[in-house]
Amino acid sequence: MTALVIAEHDNASLKGATLNTVSAAAQCDGEVHILVAGHDAGEAAKAACRIAGVAKVLHADGEQFAHGLAENVAAQILAIAGGYGHILFPATASGKNVAPRVAAKLDVGQISDITKVNSADIFERPVYAGNAIAVVQSLDEKKVITVRTTAFDAAAATGGSAQVESIAATADSGKSTFEGNEIARKDRPELTDAKIVVSGGRALGSAEKFREVMTPLADRLGAAIGASRAAVDAGYAPNDLQVGQTGKIVAPQLYVAAGISGAIQHLAGMKDSRVIVAINSDPEAPIFSVADYGLEADLFTAVPELISSL
């Protein structure tokens, strides 16, 4: 049956996670359609049309979708769910907010965080912090799925020629309202999309040292900055920089871990990185077990030397 991908966007453009989700949907045996539910999101819908492999783009426009309120987006998906065997969301904060509502209303079991599609009804997903892979078969008529985007290559953003079909927008549910937001402006890449990530751990000792050591390295490499849960819990870095099972899942081309021991929950969030470099003074640190390159050294000496050599 046809698969429906729920686009993640800012009403002006698509977010990268949508492209990875399209790749997963294409492996579910059938056409791929995309739903763009937004307000004045015509440009996002046009961008969806250009994605290679997409057969149709459904565009629902309404002010009630402007801020992606989960209740309103879920209602729109349910209104068109009848024609789809698979409904796929990126496993982002937004996708994981909407998907369970859709699954519950359809009375089906959600298949979360898939990393591989074996067939139209068999999927793989990590369990036990990524230490084991569960093979899950769903016998439900409709499969509601969240996709770990780092596990799938992004579909080509150009080359497609799908048509936009405007559909009737469902009414505002009235169950929630948008009050406002405070958006942090960043001069560096988004953590989950960055090709290079440098992360610091508890060994940095303070927020001041974290900034003093990690920021110049990130600037030199053009990298995003991440942190271990221990560093975040200690107040060295803000919550949105946390990499790990309870933070953000990343899979960059290069991951540099400085002063991170390598707890299971952290490894679950970054071990799929293509090249991992670990700097730690403890030769028994678990991070070395997944590192492609390990440097047993004091990070306060090694990182500045690395920066000066780049």
C-alpha positions as protocol buffer text, in pm:
chain_id: "A"
residue {
  index: 1
  type: MET
  ca { x: 0 y: 0 z: 0 }
}
residue {
  index: 2
  type: THR
  ca { x: 94 y: 363 z: -35 }
}
residue {
  index: 3
  type: ALA
  ca { x: 310 y: 518 z: 236 }
}
residue {
  index: 4
  type: LEU
  ca { x: 243 y: 865 z: 377 }
}
residue {
  index: 5
  type: VAL
  ca { x: 534 y: 1073 z: 510 }
}
residue {
  index: 6
  type: ILE
  ca { x: 453 y: 1355 z: 747 }
}
residue {
  index: 7
  type: ALA
  ca { x: 675 y: 1644 z: 644 }
}
residue {
  index: 8
  type: GLU
  ca { x: 865 y: 1839 z: 905 }
}
residue {
  index: 9
  type: HIS
  ca { x: 899 y: 2203 z: 804 }
}
residue {
  index: 10
  type: ASP
  ca { x: 896 y: 2565 z: 921 }
}
residue {
  index: 11
  type: ASN
  ca { x: 627 y: 2670 z: 669 }
}
residue {
  index: 12
  type: ALA
  ca { x: 897 y: 2810 z: 441 }
}
residue {
  index: 13
  type: SER
  ca { x: 1120 y: 2509 z: 381 }
}
residue {
  index: 14
  type: LEU
  ca { x: 1147 y: 2140 z: 458 }
}
residue {
  index: 15
  type: LYS
  ca { x: 1371 y: 2012 z: 733 }
}
residue {
  index: 16
  type: GLY
  ca { x: 1635 y: 1755 z: 649 }
}
residue {
  index: 17
  type: ALA
  ca { x: 1467 y: 1483 z: 856 }
}
residue {
  index: 18
  type: THR
  ca { x: 1188 y: 1467 z: 597 }
}
residue {
  index: 19
  type: LEU
  ca { x: 1433 y: 1347 z: 330 }
}
residue {
  index: 20
  type: ASN
  ca { x: 1558 y: 1061 z: 547 }
}
residue {
  index: 21
  type: THR
  ca { x: 1201 y: 958 z: 626 }
}
residue {
  index: 22
  type: VAL
  ca { x: 1117 y: 950 z: 255 }
}
residue {
  index: 23
  type: SER
  ca { x: 1404 y: 704 z: 205 }
}
residue {
  index: 24
  type: ALA
  ca { x: 1256 y: 476 z: 471 }
}
residue {
  index: 25
  type: ALA
  ca { x: 908 y: 506 z: 320 }
}
residue {
  index: 26
  type: ALA
  ca { x: 1038 y: 411 z: -24 }
}
residue {
  index: 27
  type: GLN
  ca { x: 1144 y: 73 z: 116 }
}
residue {
  index: 28
  type: CYS
  ca { x: 790 y: -10 z: 232 }
}
residue {
  index: 29
  type: ASP
  ca { x: 679 y: -135 z: -113 }
}
residue {
  index: 30
  type: GLY
  ca { x: 449 y: 119 z: -269 }
}
residue {
  index: 31
  type: GLU
  ca { x: 413 y: 483 z: -370 }
}
residue {
  index: 32
  type: VAL
  ca { x: 532 y: 758 z: -137 }
}
residue {
  index: 33
  type: HIS
  ca { x: 310 y: 1057 z: -64 }
}
residue {
  index: 34
  type: ILE
  ca { x: 399 y: 1353 z: 158 }
}
residue {
  index: 35
  type: LEU
  ca { x: 165 y: 1554 z: 377 }
}
residue {
  index: 36
  type: VAL
  ca { x: 257 y: 1919 z: 429 }
}
residue {
  index: 37
  type: ALA
  ca { x: 23 y: 2061 z: 693 }
}
residue {
  index: 38
  type: GLY
  ca { x: 105 y: 2424 z: 760 }
}
residue {
  index: 39
  type: HIS
  ca { x: 10 y: 2788 z: 724 }
}
residue {
  index: 40
  type: ASP
  ca { x: 123 y: 2966 z: 408 }
}
residue {
  index: 41
  type: ALA
  ca { x: 350 y: 2667 z: 352 }
}
residue {
  index: 42
  type: GLY
  ca { x: 333 y: 2671 z: -27 }
}
residue {
  index: 43
  type: GLU
  ca { x: 711 y: 2688 z: -63 }
}
residue {
  index: 44
  type: ALA
  ca { x: 755 y: 2386 z: 162 }
}
residue {
  index: 45
  type: ALA
  ca { x: 501 y: 2195 z: -49 }
}
residue {
  index: 46
  type: LYS
  ca { x: 687 y: 2289 z: -368 }
}
residue {
  index: 47
  type: ALA
  ca { x: 1012 y: 2166 z: -213 }
}
residue {
  index: 48
  type: ALA
  ca { x: 841 y: 1836 z: -129 }
}
residue {
  index: 49
  type: CYS
  ca { x: 740 y: 1797 z: -495 }
}
residue {
  index: 50
  type: ARG
  ca { x: 1103 y: 1806 z: -598 }
}
residue {
  index: 51
  type: ILE
  ca { x: 1209 y: 1516 z: -374 }
}
residue {
  index: 52
  type: ALA
  ca { x: 1311 y: 1215 z: -581 }
}
residue {
  index: 53
  type: GLY
  ca { x: 1074 y: 921 z: -547 }
}
residue {
  index: 54
  type: VAL
  ca { x: 771 y: 1115 z: -423 }
}
residue {
  index: 55
  type: ALA
  ca { x: 453 y: 1051 z: -623 }
}
residue {
  index: 56
  type: LYS
  ca { x: 218 y: 1307 z: -466 }
}
residue {
  index: 57
  type: VAL
  ca { x: 224 y: 1595 z: -219 }
}
residue {
  index: 58
  type: LEU
  ca { x: -85 y: 1672 z: -12 }
}
residue {
  index: 59
  type: HIS
  ca { x: -102 y: 2031 z: 109 }
}
residue {
  index: 60
  type: ALA
  ca { x: -336 y: 2123 z: 395 }
}
residue {
  index: 61
  type: ASP
  ca { x: -328 y: 2495 z: 467 }
}
residue {
  index: 62
  type: GLY
  ca { x: -470 y: 2660 z: 775 }
}
residue {
  index: 63
  type: GLU
  ca { x: -371 y: 2892 z: 1055 }
}
residue {
  index: 64
  type: GLN
  ca { x: -432 y: 2607 z: 1301 }
}
residue {
  index: 65
  type: PHE
  ca { x: -124 y: 2432 z: 1157 }
}
residue {
  index: 66
  type: ALA
  ca { x: 108 y: 2734 z: 1180 }
}
residue {
  index: 67
  type: HIS
  ca { x: 294 y: 2609 z: 1487 }
}
residue {
  index: 68
  type: GLY
  ca { x: 259 y: 2234 z: 1442 }
}
residue {
  index: 69
  type: LEU
  ca { x: 28 y: 2177 z: 1738 }
}
residue {
  index: 70
  type: ALA
  ca { x: 12 y: 1799 z: 1778 }
}
residue {
  index: 71
  type: GLU
  ca { x: -365 y: 1777 z: 1824 }
}
residue {
  index: 72
  type: ASN
  ca { x: -437 y: 1965 z: 1501 }
}
residue {
  index: 73
  type: VAL
  ca { x: -176 y: 1785 z: 1291 }
}
residue {
  index: 74
  type: ALA
  ca { x: -293 y: 1446 z: 1420 }
}
residue {
  index: 75
  type: ALA
  ca { x: -653 y: 1530 z: 1327 }
}
residue {
  index: 76
  type: GLN
  ca { x: -545 y: 1615 z: 973 }
}
residue {
  index: 77
  type: ILE
  ca { x: -355 y: 1289 z: 937 }
}
residue {
  index: 78
  type: LEU
  ca { x: -650 y: 1088 z: 1066 }
}
residue {
  index: 79
  type: ALA
  ca { x: -877 y: 1255 z: 811 }
}
residue {
  index: 80
  type: ILE
  ca { x: -675 y: 1106 z: 524 }
}
residue {
  index: 81
  type: ALA
  ca { x: -532 y: 792 z: 688 }
}
residue {
  index: 82
  type: GLY
  ca { x: -781 y: 561 z: 520 }
}
residue {
  index: 83
  type: GLY
  ca { x: -584 y: 546 z: 197 }
}
residue {
  index: 84
  type: TYR
  ca { x: -249 y: 454 z: 349 }
}
residue {
  index: 85
  type: GLY
  ca { x: -91 y: 136 z: 480 }
}
residue {
  index: 86
  type: HIS
  ca { x: 214 y: 309 z: 630 }
}
residue {
  index: 87
  type: ILE
  ca { x: 229 y: 648 z: 803 }
}
residue {
  index: 88
  type: LEU
  ca { x: 583 y: 757 z: 876 }
}
residue {
  index: 89
  type: PHE
  ca { x: 718 y: 1037 z: 1094 }
}
residue {
  index: 90
  type: PRO
  ca { x: 1076 y: 1149 z: 1160 }
}
residue {
  index: 91
  type: ALA
  ca { x: 1172 y: 1042 z: 1514 }
}
residue {
  index: 92
  type: THR
  ca { x: 1217 y: 1405 z: 1617 }
}
residue {
  index: 93
  type: ALA
  ca { x: 1050 y: 1592 z: 1902 }
}
residue {
  index: 94
  type: SER
  ca { x: 769 y: 1689 z: 1666 }
}
residue {
  index: 95
  type: GLY
  ca { x: 722 y: 1346 z: 1512 }
}
residue {
  index: 96
  type: LYS
  ca { x: 728 y: 1171 z: 1847 }
}
residue {
  index: 97
  type: ASN
  ca { x: 465 y: 1415 z: 1971 }
}
residue {
  index: 98
  type: VAL
  ca { x: 216 y: 1346 z: 1691 }
}
residue {
  index: 99
  type: ALA
  ca { x: 271 y: 978 z: 1607 }
}
residue {
  index: 100
  type: PRO
  ca { x: 137 y: 827 z: 1934 }
}
residue {
  index: 101
  type: ARG
  ca { x: -184 y: 1027 z: 1900 }
}
residue {
  index: 102
  type: VAL
  ca { x: -237 y: 893 z: 1550 }
}
residue {
  index: 103
  type: ALA
  ca { x: -158 y: 534 z: 1653 }
}
residue {
  index: 104
  type: ALA
  ca { x: -395 y: 551 z: 1950 }
}
residue {
  index: 105
  type: LYS
  ca { x: -683 y: 687 z: 1741 }
}
residue {
  index: 106
  type: LEU
  ca { x: -626 y: 419 z: 1477 }
}
residue {
  index: 107
  type: ASP
  ca { x: -603 y: 155 z: 1753 }
}
residue {
  index: 108
  type: VAL
  ca { x: -272 y: 19 z: 1627 }
}
residue {
  index: 109
  type: GLY
  ca { x: 65 y: -35 z: 1789 }
}
residue {
  index: 110
  type: GLN
  ca { x: 326 y: 227 z: 1709 }
}
residue {
  index: 111
  type: ILE
  ca { x: 658 y: 103 z: 1569 }
}
residue {
  index: 112
  type: SER
  ca { x: 916 y: 340 z: 1712 }
}
residue {
  index: 113
  type: ASP
  ca { x: 1261 y: 451 z: 1602 }
}
residue {
  index: 114
  type: ILE
  ca { x: 1314 y: 207 z: 1315 }
}
residue {
  index: 115
  type: THR
  ca { x: 1662 y: 174 z: 1170 }
}
residue {
  index: 116
  type: LYS
  ca { x: 1588 y: -71 z: 888 }
}
residue {
  index: 117
  type: VAL
  ca { x: 1298 y: -185 z: 672 }
}
residue {
  index: 118
  type: ASN
  ca { x: 1318 y: -560 z: 601 }
}
residue {
  index: 119
  type: SER
  ca { x: 980 y: -582 z: 430 }
}
residue {
  index: 120
  type: ALA
  ca { x: 646 y: -404 z: 427 }
}
residue {
  index: 121
  type: ASP
  ca { x: 562 y: -544 z: 772 }
}
residue {
  index: 122
  type: ILE
  ca { x: 901 y: -626 z: 930 }
}
residue {
  index: 123
  type: PHE
  ca { x: 1127 y: -360 z: 1075 }
}
residue {
  index: 124
  type: GLU
  ca { x: 1438 y: -333 z: 1291 }
}
residue {
  index: 125
  type: ARG
  ca { x: 1476 y: -101 z: 1589 }
}
residue {
  index: 126
  type: PRO
  ca { x: 1739 y: -64 z: 1862 }
}
residue {
  index: 127
  type: VAL
  ca { x: 1665 y: -172 z: 2219 }
}
residue {
  index: 128
  type: TYR
  ca { x: 1867 y: -174 z: 2542 }
}
residue {
  index: 129
  type: ALA
  ca { x: 2037 y: 156 z: 2452 }
}
residue {
  index: 130
  type: GLY
  ca { x: 2134 y: 21 z: 2113 }
}
residue {
  index: 131
  type: ASN
  ca { x: 2306 y: -290 z: 2248 }
}
residue {
  index: 132
  type: ALA
  ca { x: 2055 y: -516 z: 2075 }
}
residue {
  index: 133
  type: ILE
  ca { x: 1840 y: -491 z: 1764 }
}
residue {
  index: 134
  type: ALA
  ca { x: 1478 y: -604 z: 1780 }
}
residue {
  index: 135
  type: VAL
  ca { x: 1315 y: -737 z: 1464 }
}
residue {
  index: 136
  type: VAL
  ca { x: 949 y: -635 z: 1483 }
}
residue {
  index: 137
  type: GLN
  ca { x: 665 y: -764 z: 1269 }
}
residue {
  index: 138
  type: SER
  ca { x: 341 y: -570 z: 1264 }
}
residue {
  index: 139
  type: LEU
  ca { x: 16 y: -740 z: 1165 }
}
residue {
  index: 140
  type: ASP
  ca { x: -184 y: -418 z: 1196 }
}
residue {
  index: 141
  type: GLU
  ca { x: -360 y: -305 z: 880 }
}
residue {
  index: 142
  type: LYS
  ca { x: -196 y: 36 z: 918 }
}
residue {
  index: 143
  type: LYS
  ca { x: 161 y: 83 z: 1037 }
}
residue {
  index: 144
  type: VAL
  ca { x: 238 y: 401 z: 1230 }
}
residue {
  index: 145
  type: ILE
  ca { x: 615 y: 440 z: 1232 }
}
residue {
  index: 146
  type: THR
  ca { x: 878 y: 681 z: 1361 }
}
residue {
  index: 147
  type: VAL
  ca { x: 1209 y: 674 z: 1174 }
}
residue {
  index: 148
  type: ARG
  ca { x: 1553 y: 719 z: 1323 }
}
residue {
  index: 149
  type: THR
  ca { x: 1672 y: 955 z: 1053 }
}
residue {
  index: 150
  type: THR
  ca { x: 2043 y: 891 z: 1105 }
}
residue {
  index: 151
  type: ALA
  ca { x: 1991 y: 529 z: 996 }
}
residue {
  index: 152
  type: PHE
  ca { x: 1867 y: 619 z: 645 }
}
residue {
  index: 153
  type: ASP
  ca { x: 2038 y: 816 z: 370 }
}
residue {
  index: 154
  type: ALA
  ca { x: 1858 y: 1134 z: 273 }
}
residue {
  index: 155
  type: ALA
  ca { x: 1650 y: 1114 z: -45 }
}
residue {
  index: 156
  type: ALA
  ca { x: 1765 y: 1346 z: -320 }
}
residue {
  index: 157
  type: ALA
  ca { x: 1608 y: 1689 z: -268 }
}
residue {
  index: 158
  type: THR
  ca { x: 1581 y: 1740 z: -643 }
}
residue {
  index: 159
  type: GLY
  ca { x: 1484 y: 1527 z: -939 }
}
residue {
  index: 160
  type: GLY
  ca { x: 1123 y: 1460 z: -847 }
}
residue {
  index: 161
  type: SER
  ca { x: 820 y: 1590 z: -1034 }
}
residue {
  index: 162
  type: ALA
  ca { x: 523 y: 1524 z: -806 }
}
residue {
  index: 163
  type: GLN
  ca { x: 211 y: 1738 z: -820 }
}
residue {
  index: 164
  type: VAL
  ca { x: 67 y: 1931 z: -525 }
}
residue {
  index: 165
  type: GLU
  ca { x: -288 y: 1841 z: -432 }
}
residue {
  index: 166
  type: SER
  ca { x: -464 y: 2084 z: -200 }
}
residue {
  index: 167
  type: ILE
  ca { x: -683 y: 1905 z: 51 }
}
residue {
  index: 168
  type: ALA
  ca { x: -946 y: 2029 z: 294 }
}
residue {
  index: 169
  type: ALA
  ca { x: -792 y: 2133 z: 624 }
}
residue {
  index: 170
  type: THR
  ca { x: -946 y: 1991 z: 939 }
}
residue {
  index: 171
  type: ALA
  ca { x: -1080 y: 2241 z: 1192 }
}
residue {
  index: 172
  type: ASP
  ca { x: -889 y: 2360 z: 1495 }
}
residue {
  index: 173
  type: SER
  ca { x: -935 y: 2099 z: 1767 }
}
residue {
  index: 174
  type: GLY
  ca { x: -948 y: 2367 z: 2036 }
}
residue {
  index: 175
  type: LYS
  ca { x: -752 y: 2140 z: 2269 }
}
residue {
  index: 176
  type: SER
  ca { x: -435 y: 2348 z: 2276 }
}
residue {
  index: 177
  type: THR
  ca { x: -319 y: 2696 z: 2186 }
}
residue {
  index: 178
  type: PHE
  ca { x: 14 y: 2845 z: 2092 }
}
residue {
  index: 179
  type: GLU
  ca { x: 127 y: 3110 z: 2340 }
}
residue {
  index: 180
  type: GLY
  ca { x: 476 y: 3196 z: 2218 }
}
residue {
  index: 181
  type: ASN
  ca { x: 831 y: 3076 z: 2193 }
}
residue {
  index: 182
  type: GLU
  ca { x: 1187 y: 3189 z: 2247 }
}
residue {
  index: 183
  type: ILE
  ca { x: 1416 y: 3078 z: 1969 }
}
residue {
  index: 184
  type: ALA
  ca { x: 1788 y: 3049 z: 2035 }
}
residue {
  index: 185
  type: ARG
  ca { x: 1989 y: 3179 z: 1740 }
}
residue {
  index: 186
  type: LYS
  ca { x: 2296 y: 2972 z: 1655 }
}
residue {
  index: 187
  type: ASP
  ca { x: 2588 y: 3056 z: 1432 }
}
residue {
  index: 188
  type: ARG
  ca { x: 2692 y: 2694 z: 1398 }
}
residue {
  index: 189
  type: PRO
  ca { x: 2525 y: 2386 z: 1241 }
}
residue {
  index: 190
  type: GLU
  ca { x: 2226 y: 2215 z: 1401 }
}
residue {
  index: 191
  type: LEU
  ca { x: 2348 y: 1923 z: 1609 }
}
residue {
  index: 192
  type: THR
  ca { x: 2142 y: 1651 z: 1440 }
}
residue {
  index: 193
  type: ASP
  ca { x: 2227 y: 1771 z: 1086 }
}
residue {
  index: 194
  type: ALA
  ca { x: 2595 y: 1857 z: 1130 }
}
residue {
  index: 195
  type: LYS
  ca { x: 2862 y: 1670 z: 936 }
}
residue {
  index: 196
  type: ILE
  ca { x: 3111 y: 1728 z: 1219 }
}
residue {
  index: 197
  type: VAL
  ca { x: 3029 y: 1720 z: 1591 }
}
residue {
  index: 198
  type: VAL
  ca { x: 3266 y: 1789 z: 1882 }
}
residue {
  index: 199
  type: SER
  ca { x: 3141 y: 1687 z: 2225 }
}
residue {
  index: 200
  type: GLY
  ca { x: 3271 y: 1752 z: 2574 }
}
residue {
  index: 201
  type: GLY
  ca { x: 3223 y: 1555 z: 2893 }
}
residue {
  index: 202
  type: ARG
  ca { x: 3238 y: 1588 z: 3268 }
}
residue {
  index: 203
  type: ALA
  ca { x: 3619 y: 1591 z: 3264 }
}
residue {
  index: 204
  type: LEU
  ca { x: 3608 y: 1953 z: 3146 }
}
residue {
  index: 205
  type: GLY
  ca { x: 3523 y: 2048 z: 3503 }
}
residue {
  index: 206
  type: SER
  ca { x: 3318 y: 2366 z: 3456 }
}
residue {
  index: 207
  type: ALA
  ca { x: 3100 y: 2558 z: 3214 }
}
residue {
  index: 208
  type: GLU
  ca { x: 3383 y: 2808 z: 3165 }
}
residue {
  index: 209
  type: LYS
  ca { x: 3631 y: 2534 z: 3070 }
}
residue {
  index: 210
  type: PHE
  ca { x: 3372 y: 2372 z: 2845 }
}
residue {
  index: 211
  type: ARG
  ca { x: 3340 y: 2694 z: 2644 }
}
residue {
  index: 212
  type: GLU
  ca { x: 3713 y: 2767 z: 2658 }
}
residue {
  index: 213
  type: VAL
  ca { x: 3814 y: 2425 z: 2522 }
}
residue {
  index: 214
  type: MET
  ca { x: 3528 y: 2313 z: 2298 }
}
residue {
  index: 215
  type: THR
  ca { x: 3428 y: 2637 z: 2124 }
}
residue {
  index: 216
  type: PRO
  ca { x: 3764 y: 2703 z: 1952 }
}
residue {
  index: 217
  type: LEU
  ca { x: 3777 y: 2342 z: 1833 }
}
residue {
  index: 218
  type: ALA
  ca { x: 3423 y: 2364 z: 1693 }
}
residue {
  index: 219
  type: ASP
  ca { x: 3502 y: 2696 z: 1527 }
}
residue {
  index: 220
  type: ARG
  ca { x: 3815 y: 2557 z: 1363 }
}
residue {
  index: 221
  type: LEU
  ca { x: 3631 y: 2250 z: 1229 }
}
residue {
  index: 222
  type: GLY
  ca { x: 3304 y: 2427 z: 1146 }
}
residue {
  index: 223
  type: ALA
  ca { x: 3137 y: 2179 z: 1378 }
}
residue {
  index: 224
  type: ALA
  ca { x: 2831 y: 2158 z: 1600 }
}
residue {
  index: 225
  type: ILE
  ca { x: 2891 y: 2128 z: 1973 }
}
residue {
  index: 226
  type: GLY
  ca { x: 2752 y: 1840 z: 2178 }
}
residue {
  index: 227
  type: ALA
  ca { x: 2785 y: 1726 z: 2537 }
}
residue {
  index: 228
  type: SER
  ca { x: 2750 y: 1412 z: 2744 }
}
residue {
  index: 229
  type: ARG
  ca { x: 2462 y: 1376 z: 2988 }
}
residue {
  index: 230
  type: ALA
  ca { x: 2708 y: 1407 z: 3277 }
}
residue {
  index: 231
  type: ALA
  ca { x: 2827 y: 1744 z: 3145 }
}
residue {
  index: 232
  type: VAL
  ca { x: 2470 y: 1863 z: 3098 }
}
residue {
  index: 233
  type: ASP
  ca { x: 2362 y: 1743 z: 3445 }
}
residue {
  index: 234
  type: ALA
  ca { x: 2660 y: 1924 z: 3595 }
}
residue {
  index: 235
  type: GLY
  ca { x: 2555 y: 2248 z: 3427 }
}
residue {
  index: 236
  type: TYR
  ca { x: 2852 y: 2271 z: 3191 }
}
residue {
  index: 237
  type: ALA
  ca { x: 2632 y: 2277 z: 2880 }
}
residue {
  index: 238
  type: PRO
  ca { x: 2262 y: 2342 z: 2804 }
}
residue {
  index: 239
  type: ASN
  ca { x: 2015 y: 2054 z: 2766 }
}
residue {
  index: 240
  type: ASP
  ca { x: 1977 y: 2100 z: 2391 }
}
residue {
  index: 241
  type: LEU
  ca { x: 2341 y: 1997 z: 2340 }
}
residue {
  index: 242
  type: GLN
  ca { x: 2302 y: 1655 z: 2503 }
}
residue {
  index: 243
  type: VAL
  ca { x: 2399 y: 1361 z: 2283 }
}
residue {
  index: 244
  type: GLY
  ca { x: 2273 y: 1019 z: 2383 }
}
residue {
  index: 245
  type: GLN
  ca { x: 1976 y: 793 z: 2434 }
}
residue {
  index: 246
  type: THR
  ca { x: 1795 y: 1061 z: 2638 }
}
residue {
  index: 247
  type: GLY
  ca { x: 1934 y: 1342 z: 2424 }
}
residue {
  index: 248
  type: LYS
  ca { x: 1990 y: 1372 z: 2050 }
}
residue {
  index: 249
  type: ILE
  ca { x: 2092 y: 1091 z: 1816 }
}
residue {
  index: 250
  type: VAL
  ca { x: 2369 y: 1198 z: 1580 }
}
residue {
  index: 251
  type: ALA
  ca { x: 2561 y: 1024 z: 1302 }
}
residue {
  index: 252
  type: PRO
  ca { x: 2802 y: 1281 z: 1154 }
}
residue {
  index: 253
  type: GLN
  ca { x: 3095 y: 1215 z: 925 }
}
residue {
  index: 254
  type: LEU
  ca { x: 3328 y: 1299 z: 1215 }
}
residue {
  index: 255
  type: TYR
  ca { x: 3259 y: 1283 z: 1590 }
}
residue {
  index: 256
  type: VAL
  ca { x: 3522 y: 1410 z: 1835 }
}
residue {
  index: 257
  type: ALA
  ca { x: 3467 y: 1317 z: 2201 }
}
residue {
  index: 258
  type: ALA
  ca { x: 3682 y: 1503 z: 2453 }
}
residue {
  index: 259
  type: GLY
  ca { x: 3674 y: 1399 z: 2817 }
}
residue {
  index: 260
  type: ILE
  ca { x: 3379 y: 1162 z: 2765 }
}
residue {
  index: 261
  type: SER
  ca { x: 3410 y: 823 z: 2931 }
}
residue {
  index: 262
  type: GLY
  ca { x: 3152 y: 658 z: 2707 }
}
residue {
  index: 263
  type: ALA
  ca { x: 2852 y: 559 z: 2918 }
}
residue {
  index: 264
  type: ILE
  ca { x: 2605 y: 328 z: 2743 }
}
residue {
  index: 265
  type: GLN
  ca { x: 2345 y: 602 z: 2706 }
}
residue {
  index: 266
  type: HIS
  ca { x: 2597 y: 831 z: 2534 }
}
residue {
  index: 267
  type: LEU
  ca { x: 2728 y: 561 z: 2301 }
}
residue {
  index: 268
  type: ALA
  ca { x: 2368 y: 489 z: 2193 }
}
residue {
  index: 269
  type: GLY
  ca { x: 2347 y: 842 z: 2057 }
}
residue {
  index: 270
  type: MET
  ca { x: 2668 y: 862 z: 1856 }
}
residue {
  index: 271
  type: LYS
  ca { x: 2817 y: 521 z: 1779 }
}
residue {
  index: 272
  type: ASP
  ca { x: 2683 y: 528 z: 1422 }
}
residue {
  index: 273
  type: SER
  ca { x: 2912 y: 821 z: 1340 }
}
residue {
  index: 274
  type: ARG
  ca { x: 3133 y: 743 z: 1043 }
}
residue {
  index: 275
  type: VAL
  ca { x: 3463 y: 834 z: 1214 }
}
residue {
  index: 276
  type: ILE
  ca { x: 3494 y: 863 z: 1593 }
}
residue {
  index: 277
  type: VAL
  ca { x: 3790 y: 1031 z: 1762 }
}
residue {
  index: 278
  type: ALA
  ca { x: 3821 y: 996 z: 2140 }
}
residue {
  index: 279
  type: ILE
  ca { x: 4047 y: 1198 z: 2368 }
}
residue {
  index: 280
  type: ASN
  ca { x: 4060 y: 1072 z: 2726 }
}
residue {
  index: 281
  type: SER
  ca { x: 4323 y: 1029 z: 2996 }
}
residue {
  index: 282
  type: ASP
  ca { x: 4171 y: 701 z: 3117 }
}
residue {
  index: 283
  type: PRO
  ca { x: 4297 y: 406 z: 2909 }
}
residue {
  index: 284
  type: GLU
  ca { x: 4000 y: 197 z: 3028 }
}
residue {
  index: 285
  type: ALA
  ca { x: 3737 y: 447 z: 2913 }
}
residue {
  index: 286
  type: PRO
  ca { x: 3457 y: 264 z: 2722 }
}
residue {
  index: 287
  type: ILE
  ca { x: 3462 y: 533 z: 2453 }
}
residue {
  index: 288
  type: PHE
  ca { x: 3781 y: 378 z: 2317 }
}
residue {
  index: 289
  type: SER
  ca { x: 3589 y: 57 z: 2233 }
}
residue {
  index: 290
  type: VAL
  ca { x: 3391 y: 238 z: 1961 }
}
residue {
  index: 291
  type: ALA
  ca { x: 3654 y: 493 z: 1857 }
}
residue {
  index: 292
  type: ASP
  ca { x: 3832 y: 471 z: 1523 }
}
residue {
  index: 293
  type: TYR
  ca { x: 4110 y: 686 z: 1665 }
}
residue {
  index: 294
  type: GLY
  ca { x: 4188 y: 710 z: 2036 }
}
residue {
  index: 295
  type: LEU
  ca { x: 4426 y: 948 z: 2207 }
}
residue {
  index: 296
  type: GLU
  ca { x: 4515 y: 873 z: 2569 }
}
residue {
  index: 297
  type: ALA
  ca { x: 4601 y: 1223 z: 2686 }
}
residue {
  index: 298
  type: ASP
  ca { x: 4500 y: 1518 z: 2900 }
}
residue {
  index: 299
  type: LEU
  ca { x: 4234 y: 1698 z: 2696 }
}
residue {
  index: 300
  type: PHE
  ca { x: 4347 y: 2039 z: 2825 }
}
residue {
  index: 301
  type: THR
  ca { x: 4678 y: 1976 z: 2649 }
}
residue {
  index: 302
  type: ALA
  ca { x: 4564 y: 1767 z: 2355 }
}
residue {
  index: 303
  type: VAL
  ca { x: 4274 y: 1982 z: 2231 }
}
residue {
  index: 304
  type: PRO
  ca { x: 4476 y: 2308 z: 2205 }
}
residue {
  index: 305
  type: GLU
  ca { x: 4753 y: 2114 z: 2028 }
}
residue {
  index: 306
  type: LEU
  ca { x: 4494 y: 1971 z: 1789 }
}
residue {
  index: 307
  type: ILE
  ca { x: 4355 y: 2317 z: 1718 }
}
residue {
  index: 308
  type: SER
  ca { x: 4701 y: 2459 z: 1648 }
}
residue {
  index: 309
  type: SER
  ca { x: 4770 y: 2172 z: 1407 }
}
residue {
  index: 310
  type: LEU
  ca { x: 4452 y: 2215 z: 1204 }
}
